[in-house]
Amino acid sequence: MKRLQGKNAVITGAASGVGRATSLLFAREGAAIACVDVDAQMGAETAAMVRSEGGEAVFVETDLSNPAAIERMAKTCMDWRAVIHILFNNAGVAERAQFEDITLEDWDQQVAVNLTAPFLCSQKLLPALKAANGGAIVNHGSIDGVLGNPTLVAYSASKGGLQPLTHVMGFWLARHDIRVNCINSGALRESKEGIPVRLNRDNLAGAPMSAEQLRATPMARPGFVEEAADVALYLASDQSSYVNGSVITLDGGRTAITPGTF
Ligand SMILES: NC(=O)c1ccc[n+]([C@@H]2O[C@H](COP(=O)([O-])OP(=O)(O)OC[C@H]3O[C@@H](n4cnc5c(N)ncnc54)[C@H](O)[C@@H]3O)[C@@H](O)[C@H]2O)c1
């Protein structure tokens, strides 16, 4: 039995990494997918990959840092399907800089994509999510949003906002039978299916975990983007029907231990 049979899902950041892995997984589980991304070439490629496996997918080109573009995306998706069962707010950007060197432009971009867009996408797609009579929103946070990563200041701050946003959305949307949860991922650096993982403009090909990061991770390996897709599937499906307002940490145990104690 497919776990998302007959459901419609909107997945942001679908052009690569976790978004591509989740688009493929959700489609294999029976969902029709609206793949949303600013990257037209790779976003359309994800939708084509889903279709080539016999799934159903459309690509909706959207710059999620632009509120007007989010409104247009929501309208396009709701014209595509009047009922949306799943929204995965997955798109993200991470730019490294020393605190003193961060430009307002870079700060604004990361807050817009990582925090404002999940809020706005959820709000603008709400009519179709309400119509699902059992909707699920999944936000993609980060372990950097809990303690703060000194090399990713704006990223940490914006991902930090996602956690309380998840809690309060879980409160407000429960009355509409919509559950809201968040995945706080650690380093997802690899793909079992050869999917590229990018995350910032200087890192188009992805970067391996450093020796220091590996040492700090009890499981001593990076996460696969497919492992994040598996958690998203759990949170999007009826298997998590009583999970709401929650945050699941996906980091190989890295934040489960007190730093500097071993
Ligand atoms: N890879 C990791 O180590 C890691 C760790 C923790 C959290 N995450 C989170 O996972 C999510 C997915 O990231 P990923 O690792 O798959 O990286 P990725 O770069 O492969 O995917 C992110 C996607 O977001 C899209 N995107 C960026 N800016 C956009 C915009 N303005 N409008 C629309 N789309 C935009 C990109 O084009 C890209 O396709 C992100 O929210 C990220 O913060 C990743």
The ligand as an SDF file (V2000), in Angstrom:
LIG
                    3D

 44 48  0  0  0  0  0  0  0  0999 V2000
   22.5150   19.7440    3.3990 N   0  0  0  0  0  0  0  0  0  0  0  0
   22.6610   19.9810    4.7080 C   0  0  0  0  0  0  0  0  0  0  0  0
   23.7200   19.7010    5.2990 O   0  0  0  0  0  0  0  0  0  0  0  0
   21.5230   20.5660    5.4940 C   0  0  0  0  0  0  0  0  0  0  0  0
   21.6240   20.6310    6.8880 C   0  0  0  0  0  0  0  0  0  0  0  0
   20.5780   21.1530    7.6380 C   0  0  0  0  0  0  0  0  0  0  0  0
   19.4480   21.6150    6.9820 C   0  0  0  0  0  0  0  0  0  0  0  0
   19.3730   21.5580    5.6280 N   0  0  0  0  0  0  0  0  0  0  0  0
   18.1900   22.1240    4.9860 C   0  0  0  0  0  0  0  0  0  0  0  0
   17.7090   21.2650    3.9740 O   0  0  0  0  0  0  0  0  0  0  0  0
   16.9800   22.0490    3.0280 C   0  0  0  0  0  0  0  0  0  0  0  0
   17.3410   21.5810    1.6350 C   0  0  0  0  0  0  0  0  0  0  0  0
   18.6860   21.8810    1.3820 O   0  0  0  0  0  0  0  0  0  0  0  0
   19.6680   20.8920    0.6140 P   0  0  0  0  0  0  0  0  0  0  0  0
   20.6760   20.4380    1.5800 O   0  0  0  0  0  0  0  0  0  0  0  0
   18.8740   19.8780   -0.1200 O   0  0  0  0  0  0  0  0  0  0  0  0
   20.4230   21.9200   -0.3740 O   0  0  0  0  0  0  0  0  0  0  0  0
   20.1830   22.2710   -1.9220 P   0  0  0  0  0  0  0  0  0  0  0  0
   20.9050   23.5280   -2.1820 O   0  0  0  0  0  0  0  0  0  0  0  0
   20.5730   21.0910   -2.7420 O   0  0  0  0  0  0  0  0  0  0  0  0
   18.6240   22.5320   -2.0510 O   0  0  0  0  0  0  0  0  0  0  0  0
   18.0590   23.7740   -1.7260 C   0  0  0  0  0  0  0  0  0  0  0  0
   17.1590   24.2130   -2.8480 C   0  0  0  0  0  0  0  0  0  0  0  0
   16.5610   25.4770   -2.4880 O   0  0  0  0  0  0  0  0  0  0  0  0
   16.4950   26.2340   -3.6710 C   0  0  0  0  0  0  0  0  0  0  0  0
   16.4170   27.6650   -3.3970 N   0  0  0  0  0  0  0  0  0  0  0  0
   17.3850   28.4790   -2.8980 C   0  0  0  0  0  0  0  0  0  0  0  0
   16.9780   29.7480   -2.9100 N   0  0  0  0  0  0  0  0  0  0  0  0
   15.7210   29.7570   -3.4330 C   0  0  0  0  0  0  0  0  0  0  0  0
   14.7830   30.7890   -3.7170 C   0  0  0  0  0  0  0  0  0  0  0  0
   15.0630   32.0720   -3.5130 N   0  0  0  0  0  0  0  0  0  0  0  0
   13.5910   30.4270   -4.2540 N   0  0  0  0  0  0  0  0  0  0  0  0
   13.3250   29.1260   -4.5160 C   0  0  0  0  0  0  0  0  0  0  0  0
   14.1710   28.1220   -4.2700 N   0  0  0  0  0  0  0  0  0  0  0  0
   15.3610   28.4360   -3.7390 C   0  0  0  0  0  0  0  0  0  0  0  0
   17.7860   25.9040   -4.4100 C   0  0  0  0  0  0  0  0  0  0  0  0
   17.7060   26.2670   -5.7880 O   0  0  0  0  0  0  0  0  0  0  0  0
   17.9080   24.4270   -4.1690 C   0  0  0  0  0  0  0  0  0  0  0  0
   17.3040   23.6900   -5.2030 O   0  0  0  0  0  0  0  0  0  0  0  0
   17.3460   23.5100    3.3050 C   0  0  0  0  0  0  0  0  0  0  0  0
   16.2870   24.1660    3.9580 O   0  0  0  0  0  0  0  0  0  0  0  0
   18.5280   23.3830    4.2270 C   0  0  0  0  0  0  0  0  0  0  0  0
   18.6690   24.4860    5.0860 O   0  0  0  0  0  0  0  0  0  0  0  0
   20.3780   21.0390    4.8610 C   0  0  0  0  0  0  0  0  0  0  0  0
  1  2  1  0
  2  3  2  0
  2  4  1  0
  4  5  1  0
  4 44  2  0
  5  6  2  0
  6  7  1  0
  7  8  2  0
  8  9  1  0
  8 44  1  0
  9 10  1  0
  9 42  1  0
 10 11  1  0
 11 12  1  0
 11 40  1  0
 12 13  1  0
 13 14  1  0
 14 15  2  0
 14 16  1  0
 14 17  1  0
 17 18  1  0
 18 19  2  0
 18 20  1  0
 18 21  1  0
 21 22  1  0
 22 23  1  0
 23 24  1  0
 23 38  1  0
 24 25  1  0
 25 26  1  0
 25 36  1  0
 26 27  1  0
 26 35  1  0
 27 28  2  0
 28 29  1  0
 29 30  1  0
 29 35  2  0
 30 31  1  0
 30 32  2  0
 32 33  1  0
 33 34  2  0
 34 35  1  0
 36 37  1  0
 36 38  1  0
 38 39  1  0
 40 41  1  0
 40 42  1  0
 42 43  1  0
M  CHG  2   8   1  16  -1
M  END
$$$$
